[in-house]
Amino acid sequence: MNPADTPDRGDPLAVWLLAVGQTLIYASLYYAFAALLPSLVAATGWSKAQLAAGPTLAFLITAGLTPVTGRLVDRGWGGDMLIWMPGLGALGLVGLGFAKTPGVWLALWAVVGVAQAGSFYETCFAFLTRRLGGGARAAITRVTLVAGFAGTLAFPLGAVLAQAFGGQGALVAFAALVVLGAVPVNVLAVRRLRRLDLAGVGRPAPEPGALMAALRRPAFWGIGAIFGLTYLSHSILVTYALVLFAERGAAAGVAVLAASCIGPAQVAGRAVLMMNETRVSTKAATVWSLGSVVGAAVLLWLAGMAPVLIFGFALLQGAGLGLSSILRPVLLAEVLGRRGFGSISGAAAVAPILGTAAGPVVGAWLFGIGPSAVYGACLAMAAAGFGIGLVLLRR
């Protein structure tokens, strides 16, 4: 048996340290903007659209660079990126804290986009898959279980920091959180995991042709389509959740409460998988994950007759998406193999990243047609992803 295929739980402490690092990185580089948006509008005087153009640009850059960072993981640089790229992101945040014009704002978000490509889930999961082989699913589950609370950390912390330092000053404080928190724990985790090096000593040799071979397989494009559609639908629904819930007849307070259930539901879904990791196959978990997203879209449509169903939507949508972040790298490894995994994983991540970035724009266009177009399109996307998944898993 190839050592890379041997299940291994690795170093549990190192995995939990990476989980803490991902939580702090996502809280600072991803959620901090949303948590500080009202304060940033007040501090800069710019419109929400001008401010939001920055994170959108960052995501587009991340999507373009993820295949590159994946190849770097294959060449043994995954741990280095997890150490140095968060620091680059912190520098970007510090610059944003002093940006005086929208042009400078965009340029610094471009820096953050580069950092995201080398420090977010894709790099972390590819690094774990290369190090732990068949044991990566358990490690990835643990990382996402903890990192699911990044938003829970960012929003109240952002409120406190904005009150103390203002919107832009709070961005500098989030940068300090990365430098003093995320970077040190990532350093410890990477050092511990490198001692386990299942592939031998030193950096792995390049694996030429692995990505091109994967691109010739329909399964690669099927996986990209599944998660591209799923994340596009999710981005639309989450971005406009409060508007959609109100349109379904929910009161403002009820809508906020239901929307707040999506994040905890993601963590709950991951926790259930972690507790049953030896009994639930990747195939079964994937079917359940994609099916729950379809069920969520159906419940949201039916909520026009019974607004309380928005809570069912939030629970199913959150749990399904919570599992998908674990299952995507695992499914890639099981279907396409681990040879050249970093490159393949990075290329496959482009579709869901672009889907996430496009969600607000596509959602606005659908709203121009009417709310029913939003419900119908999101249900169609979820159903298409589910159907492609069934065909892929059956083959």
matplotlib code that plots the C-alpha trace (Angstrom):
import matplotlib.pyplot as plt

x = [0.0, 1.2, 2.1, 0.1, -3.0, -2.5, -5.0, -3.3, -4.6, -1.4, -0.7, -4.0, -2.5, -1.2, -4.6, -6.3, -3.7, -4.4, -8.1, -7.4, -5.2, -8.0, -10.5, -8.4, -7.5, -11.1, -12.4, -9.8, -9.4, -13.0, -15.6, -14.0, -15.3, -18.9, -18.6, -17.2, -19.2, -21.4, -18.4, -16.4, -19.1, -19.1, -15.3, -14.7, -17.8, -17.7, -20.7, -21.3, -20.7, -17.3, -16.3, -17.6, -15.7, -12.6, -13.5, -15.0, -11.7, -9.9, -12.1, -11.5, -7.7, -8.0, -9.8, -7.1, -4.2, -5.6, -4.4, -0.9, -0.9, -2.1, 1.0, 3.1, 1.6, 2.5, 6.1, 6.2, 5.5, 2.1, 3.4, 5.4, 2.4, 0.3, 3.0, 3.9, 0.6, -1.4, 1.3, 0.9, -2.8, -2.2, 0.0, -2.9, -5.3, -3.0, -2.8, -6.6, -6.7, -5.0, -6.4, -7.6, -9.0, -11.1, -8.2, -5.8, -8.6, -8.9, -5.1, -4.7, -7.6, -5.7, -2.9, -5.4, -6.6, -3.1, -2.9, -6.3, -5.1, -2.2, -3.8, -7.5, -9.1, -7.8, -4.1, -4.7, -6.7, -4.2, -1.4, -3.2, -4.1, -0.4, 0.7, -2.0, -3.2, -6.3, -6.5, -7.0, -10.9, -10.9, -8.3, -10.3, -13.5, -11.8, -10.4, -13.8, -15.6, -13.6, -13.2, -17.0, -17.0, -15.0, -18.0, -19.3, -16.0, -15.7, -19.0, -19.0, -15.3, -15.7, -18.4, -16.1, -13.1, -15.1, -16.4, -12.8, -10.9, -13.3, -13.9, -10.5, -8.7, -10.5, -9.0, -5.5, -6.6, -7.7, -4.3, -2.7, -5.0, -3.5, 0.1, -0.1, -2.5, -2.8, 0.8, 2.3, -0.1, 0.4, 4.1, 3.8, 1.3, 3.4, 6.5, 4.7, 3.1, 6.3, 7.8, 5.2, 6.1, 4.5, 6.1, 9.7, 12.3, 12.5, 10.2, 8.2, 9.2, 7.1, 4.3, 4.1, 1.0, -1.2, -3.4, -3.7, -4.7, -7.4, -8.6, -9.2, -11.5, -15.3, -15.2, -13.1, -15.5, -18.4, -17.0, -16.4, -19.9, -21.4, -19.7, -19.7, -23.5, -23.9, -21.8, -23.4, -26.8, -25.6, -23.9, -27.2, -29.3, -27.1, -26.4, -30.2, -31.4, -33.0, -34.7, -36.0, -37.2, -39.1, -40.6, -41.8, -43.6, -41.2, -41.0, -37.6, -36.5, -37.6, -35.6, -32.5, -32.9, -33.3, -30.3, -28.2, -28.9, -27.1, -23.6, -24.3, -26.0, -22.8, -20.8, -23.5, -23.4, -19.6, -19.9, -22.3, -19.9, -17.0, -18.8, -19.7, -16.6, -15.9, -19.5, -20.4, -18.8, -17.8, -20.5, -23.3, -22.2, -22.0, -25.5, -26.9, -25.0, -26.3, -29.8, -30.1, -29.3, -32.1, -34.5, -33.5, -34.4, -37.8, -38.5, -37.7, -40.1, -42.8, -42.2, -44.5, -47.4, -45.7, -42.9, -41.7, -40.2, -37.3, -35.8, -35.9, -34.2, -31.5, -30.8, -30.6, -28.7, -26.2, -25.6, -25.4, -22.8, -20.9, -20.4, -19.5, -16.3, -15.1, -16.3, -14.9, -11.2, -12.0, -14.1, -11.4, -8.8, -11.0, -12.2, -9.1, -6.4, -3.7, -1.1, -0.7, -3.5, -2.6, -2.7, -6.0, -7.6, -6.6, -8.0, -11.3, -11.6, -12.0, -15.6, -16.9, -14.8, -16.2, -19.7, -19.2, -17.9, -20.7, -23.6, -24.4, -24.4, -26.4, -28.8, -29.4, -30.1, -32.6, -34.3, -34.8, -36.9, -38.7, -38.4, -39.8, -36.8, -34.5, -36.3, -36.6, -33.0, -31.5, -33.6, -32.6, -28.9, -29.2, -31.1, -28.6, -25.7, -27.5, -28.2, -24.6, -23.4, -25.6, -24.3, -20.7, -21.0, -22.8, -20.0]
y = [0.0, 3.5, 5.4, 8.4, 6.1, 5.0, 6.5, 8.4, 10.7, 12.6, 14.9, 15.9, 19.0, 20.2, 19.8, 21.8, 24.5, 24.8, 25.0, 28.0, 29.6, 29.2, 30.7, 33.8, 34.1, 33.9, 36.2, 38.8, 38.5, 37.4, 38.3, 41.6, 43.6, 42.6, 43.1, 46.6, 47.7, 50.3, 51.8, 51.8, 53.8, 56.3, 56.5, 56.9, 58.5, 56.1, 54.2, 50.5, 49.6, 51.3, 49.6, 46.2, 46.4, 45.6, 42.2, 41.3, 42.1, 40.0, 37.0, 37.3, 37.4, 34.4, 32.4, 33.2, 32.3, 29.2, 26.9, 28.4, 28.0, 24.4, 23.7, 25.2, 22.8, 19.9, 21.2, 21.3, 25.0, 24.5, 25.0, 28.0, 29.7, 29.0, 30.8, 33.7, 34.5, 35.4, 38.0, 39.4, 39.6, 41.5, 44.0, 44.5, 45.1, 47.7, 49.5, 49.5, 51.1, 54.1, 54.1, 57.6, 57.0, 54.2, 53.5, 52.8, 50.7, 48.5, 48.1, 46.9, 44.5, 43.0, 42.3, 40.6, 38.5, 37.2, 36.3, 34.6, 32.3, 31.0, 30.9, 29.9, 26.5, 25.3, 25.6, 24.3, 21.2, 20.4, 20.6, 18.2, 15.8, 15.7, 15.1, 12.7, 10.8, 8.8, 10.5, 13.9, 13.8, 13.6, 16.4, 18.6, 18.0, 19.2, 22.3, 23.3, 22.5, 25.2, 27.6, 27.6, 30.0, 32.6, 34.7, 34.3, 35.7, 38.5, 40.2, 40.9, 41.6, 44.0, 45.9, 46.3, 47.3, 49.7, 51.5, 51.8, 52.6, 53.4, 51.3, 51.7, 51.5, 48.2, 46.8, 47.4, 45.6, 42.6, 42.7, 42.4, 39.4, 37.7, 38.5, 37.7, 34.8, 33.1, 33.2, 31.7, 28.8, 28.0, 28.0, 25.4, 23.3, 23.2, 22.2, 19.4, 18.1, 18.2, 15.7, 13.2, 13.6, 10.4, 10.9, 10.9, 13.5, 16.8, 18.5, 16.2, 15.9, 17.7, 15.6, 16.8, 15.9, 15.2, 18.3, 17.8, 14.2, 15.3, 17.9, 15.2, 13.3, 14.2, 13.6, 16.7, 18.9, 17.2, 18.1, 21.6, 22.0, 20.5, 22.9, 25.9, 25.7, 25.0, 27.9, 30.3, 29.4, 29.7, 33.1, 34.5, 33.1, 34.3, 37.7, 38.4, 36.2, 39.1, 40.4, 37.0, 36.1, 39.4, 38.7, 35.3, 37.2, 37.0, 39.9, 41.7, 40.1, 36.6, 37.1, 38.1, 35.1, 32.7, 34.0, 33.7, 30.0, 29.3, 29.5, 27.3, 24.8, 24.5, 23.7, 21.2, 19.4, 19.1, 17.9, 15.1, 14.0, 14.0, 11.9, 9.4, 9.6, 5.8, 4.9, 7.4, 7.0, 10.0, 8.9, 8.9, 12.2, 13.8, 12.7, 14.0, 17.3, 18.0, 16.7, 19.0, 22.0, 21.0, 20.5, 23.9, 25.6, 23.8, 24.9, 28.5, 28.5, 27.0, 29.5, 31.9, 29.7, 29.2, 31.7, 29.5, 27.3, 29.8, 28.1, 24.8, 26.4, 27.9, 24.6, 22.5, 25.1, 25.6, 21.9, 21.0, 23.8, 23.0, 19.5, 20.6, 22.4, 19.1, 16.8, 18.7, 18.0, 14.5, 13.7, 15.0, 12.8, 9.7, 10.1, 11.6, 10.3, 12.2, 12.5, 16.2, 16.9, 20.5, 21.5, 19.6, 20.9, 24.5, 24.2, 22.7, 25.5, 28.2, 27.4, 27.7, 30.8, 32.5, 31.3, 33.0, 36.2, 36.3, 35.6, 39.2, 40.4, 37.4, 37.7, 41.4, 40.5, 37.8, 40.3, 42.6, 39.9, 39.1, 37.2, 34.1, 34.1, 34.0, 31.0, 29.1, 29.7, 28.7, 25.5, 24.7, 25.2, 23.0, 20.3, 20.3, 20.0, 17.1, 15.4, 15.7, 14.4, 11.3, 10.5, 11.1, 8.9, 6.1, 6.0]
z = [0.0, -0.9, 2.2, 1.0, 1.0, 4.5, 7.0, 9.7, 12.3, 12.3, 15.2, 16.8, 18.5, 15.2, 13.5, 16.3, 16.0, 12.3, 13.2, 15.4, 12.7, 10.1, 12.5, 13.1, 9.4, 8.2, 11.0, 9.9, 6.1, 5.2, 7.9, 9.2, 6.2, 6.7, 10.5, 10.0, 6.9, 8.7, 10.5, 7.3, 5.5, 8.4, 8.5, 4.8, 3.4, 0.5, -0.8, 0.1, -3.6, -3.5, -0.4, -1.5, -4.7, -2.6, -1.3, -4.7, -6.4, -3.7, -4.4, -8.1, -7.5, -5.1, -7.8, -10.4, -8.1, -6.4, -9.1, -8.7, -5.0, -5.5, -7.6, -4.9, -2.3, -4.6, -4.6, -0.8, -0.1, 1.5, 5.0, 4.0, 2.5, 5.7, 7.7, 5.4, 3.5, 6.6, 7.3, 3.9, 4.5, 7.7, 5.9, 3.5, 6.4, 7.9, 4.6, 4.4, 7.8, 6.3, 2.8, 1.8, -1.7, -3.3, -5.7, -2.8, -1.2, -4.2, -4.6, -1.0, -1.3, -4.3, -1.8, 0.5, -2.4, -2.9, 0.8, 0.7, -2.1, 0.0, 3.5, 3.2, 3.3, -0.1, 0.8, 4.3, 3.1, 0.3, 2.9, 5.2, 2.4, 1.3, 4.9, 6.2, 3.2, 4.0, 7.5, 6.0, 6.1, 9.9, 10.1, 7.7, 9.6, 12.8, 11.2, 9.7, 12.9, 14.7, 11.9, 11.5, 14.4, 12.5, 11.8, 15.4, 16.5, 13.9, 14.3, 18.1, 18.1, 15.1, 17.0, 20.0, 17.9, 15.7, 18.8, 20.2, 17.0, 14.3, 11.2, 9.6, 12.9, 13.6, 10.4, 11.9, 15.1, 13.0, 11.4, 14.8, 15.5, 12.5, 13.3, 17.0, 16.8, 13.5, 12.4, 15.6, 15.8, 12.1, 12.6, 15.4, 13.5, 10.3, 12.2, 14.0, 10.8, 8.8, 11.3, 10.1, 6.4, 5.1, 1.7, 3.0, 3.7, 1.9, -0.5, -2.8, -6.4, -9.0, -10.5, -14.1, -16.1, -13.0, -13.6, -17.3, -16.8, -14.3, -16.8, -19.3, -16.9, -16.9, -13.1, -12.6, -14.5, -12.7, -9.3, -10.4, -11.6, -8.4, -6.1, -8.5, -8.7, -5.0, -3.9, -6.4, -5.0, -1.4, -2.0, -3.5, -0.7, 2.1, 0.6, 0.3, 3.2, 5.1, 2.0, 1.0, 4.5, 4.7, 1.3, 2.6, 5.4, 8.3, 10.7, 10.9, 14.2, 13.1, 9.8, 11.7, 14.1, 11.2, 9.3, 12.4, 12.5, 9.2, 10.8, 13.8, 11.5, 9.5, 12.6, 13.7, 10.4, 10.6, 14.2, 13.3, 10.5, 12.9, 15.5, 12.7, 10.6, 10.7, 9.9, 7.1, 3.7, 1.6, -0.9, 1.7, 3.2, -0.3, -1.1, 2.2, 1.8, -1.7, -0.9, 2.1, -0.1, -2.4, 0.5, 1.9, -1.4, -1.4, 2.1, 1.3, -1.6, 0.6, 3.4, 1.5, 3.0, 6.4, 7.2, 10.1, 7.4, 7.0, 10.1, 8.3, 5.3, 7.6, 9.3, 6.1, 4.1, 6.8, 7.5, 3.8, 3.0, 6.2, 5.0, 1.4, 2.6, 4.0, 1.2, -1.8, -1.1, 0.1, -3.0, -5.2, -3.5, -3.6, -7.2, -8.9, -6.6, -4.6, -7.3, -8.0, -5.5, -4.8, -8.4, -9.0, -5.8, -6.7, -10.2, -8.9, -6.4, -9.1, -9.8, -6.1, -5.5, -8.6, -7.6, -4.2, -5.8, -8.4, -6.0, -5.1, -8.7, -10.0, -7.2, -7.9, -11.6, -10.5, -8.2, -11.1, -12.7, -9.4, -6.1, -7.7, -10.1, -7.2, -5.6, -8.9, -10.0, -6.6, -6.5, -10.1, -9.3, -6.2, -8.1, -10.9, -8.5, -6.8, -10.1, -11.3, -7.9, -8.2, -11.7, -10.6, -7.5, -9.4, -12.0]

ax = plt.figure().add_subplot(projection="3d")
ax.plot(x, y, z, "-o")
ax.set_aspect("equal")
plt.show()
